[in-house]
Amino acid sequence: MRVTGVNAELIIGNGGSAPGYTGDPAVYSIPGGYTKPVPADPNFHIYLAIGQSNMAGDNSYPANQKIPASFAAWTNPRFQILNTVGPAKLGTVKGEWLVATPPTFFRENGLTPCDNFGRTLVAMTSENIRIGTVNVAVSGAQLQVYDKVHYAGLVNSLLTSNQGMWQLAYAHSMSYPYKALVHWGREAQKVGVIKGIIMMHGEAGAGSYNYADIVTRVYTNLLEDLDLPAGSIPFVAGQPGANFGVGASTRTALTNLANQHAWFHVFETNDLGMSTMAGDGSHYSPQGMIDLGERFAETMYPLVYGN
């Protein structure tokens, strides 16, 4: 179901298949001189989502098992998503706000945490509040793809190595992930108010760099590029499971961040159901995704709306 009356027509990039890096620094640059606009609806509360495949949705289950029937039947116009992936993946053009129907990211994938995060917040907030999600997850991506300082070189090297996953990620974002995140965040600010960020990351590649520093840079630079005051919105992360293979260093880094910064919050996920199809011990089952979304919402709610 489309949501009409929303001007979100700007699209990054050329809209085709991933051409690879052209050598033009402008591909990476973030337009400056930005001032946050007055939102069309201050009661439209929007949340940005980043991460790897556990935020993008697991596609290991057969189509008839991806979404529990009781979950698929629910819809509510108070929960809307911004299409960041285009017609091939969500059935409508990029930049269009849609009433959420699961799955809310790539249609061929399964549920994402955003699916139940949004519906849980709808249930927890008053009737005059709408909830929106903006998902810019990239499966398999190191966190540096959201790092304004260092992401260009990393993404370029991954694109030119012809990794199919990265070609798909490039095509879906039609830019580089951090630039896409800023672009869609600014589009969201035209119609509502960004209230927080959620992240599920750490399935792969998270233990090989200074994770805490990158999380901090992502948060700090994003708020600056969205013209939001420093530390003004919560950043909530799901702790990667102890069996994810990323090592204790990533889990420790996230725990330390939560202890050091009032804006950062983390919750445990070890008890959530894992996929029996993926076979890698690091992806959630459909029910695990539902529970993960609920946990994101239960963690975020008091930070934004109070107890």
Secondary structure, DSSP 8 states (H G I E B T S, - for coil): -B--S-------S-SSS-----S-GGGT----S------S-TTEEEEEEEESHHHH----S-GGGSS-HHHHT---TTEEEE--S-HHHHSS-TT-EEE--SSSS-TTS---HHHHHHHHHHHHS-TT-EEEEEE---TT--GGGG-TTTHHHHHHHHHHTT-HHHHHHHHHHTS-HHHHHHHHHHHHHHHSEEEEEEEE--SSSGGGS-HHHHHHHHHHHHHHHTT--TT-S-EEEE---TTSSS-HHHHHHHHHHHHH-TTEEEE--TTS-B-TTT-SSSSB-HHHHHHHHHHHHHHHHHHHH--
